[in-house]
Amino acid sequence: MAKVIRIVRKEWSPRQTSGYLEKYEQILVSVENANKLIRQYVPKGVSFKDYPPERIKQIQHKLNNRPREKIGFSSSKVEFYKQFQ
């Protein structure tokens, strides 16, 4: 996982990042699923600029701590930090 963190570049779009990970690292990433989860909190057509930073942080916290079936009902935050133990 540390290799992936070094490879992914800040200027890449989510689609570029997922494409790279799928092609070269054999890691499947679903941008569409992430967008679907975000849209539960931010309706399509509404800009993130319309939300205060505190609200964006709340949404981020909820999504990062949400249990995911694909990772054994663990959260993405827990699985991310496991890579550094």
N, C-alpha and C positions, 0 to 999 in steps of 0.2 A: 504494500500500500504506500509506503514512503516513496517508492519509485514513481508511482502515479502522481503523488502530490508535487514532486519535483517537475514532472513533465507538463502538467496542466498549466497553461499560461493565463494570466489575469485577463488579457485582451481577447481571449477566445470566447465566442458565444457558447451557450449551452449545447447547441447542436454540433459545433465544431469539437467541443470537448467529448461529447458522447460518441461521436464518429471516430475520433482518435482512439478512445478507450476500447471500443468494440473491435476496431480493425487491428490494432497493434498489441493490446493487452488482453484481449478476449474477455473483457468485462462489459456486460450489457447494462446500459443505462437508459432509462425511459424518461425522456424529456416530457413526453406527452402526459405521463402519469404525474410527474411533478407539477406540470401546469394545471392539471385537473385538481390536484390537492390545493394549490394556491387559489384557484378560482372558487373554492368553497368560502374563502374569506374576502377575496377581491373579485367582484364580478367582471366579466369580459367587457371591454370597452371603457373601463374605469382606469385612470392612471394611478400609478403608485405615488405620484406627486401629490395626489389628493389626500394622502394619508400621512399623519404625523409620524416621525421616526419611532416614537414609542409604540405606536400600533403595529408598525412593520416588525419591530423587535418581538412583540407578543405573538404575531403570526409565525415568525421564524422559530420562536421557542416551541410553539405548539406542533409545528411540522417536524422539527428535529427530534422531538421527544415522543412522537406518535409511533405506536407499535406497528411494525410492518410484517405482513405474512411472509414475504419473500426472504426475510432474514430471521425466521423463527420467532416472530412476534417480539423481537427486540427493536430498539429504536435506532435510527441512523446515527444519532449522537453516540450512543453506547458502542456501536460497532466501529465507528470511526476511532474513538479513543482506545479501543482494544488493540489497534495496530501499533500503539506506542508503549504498550506495557512490556 
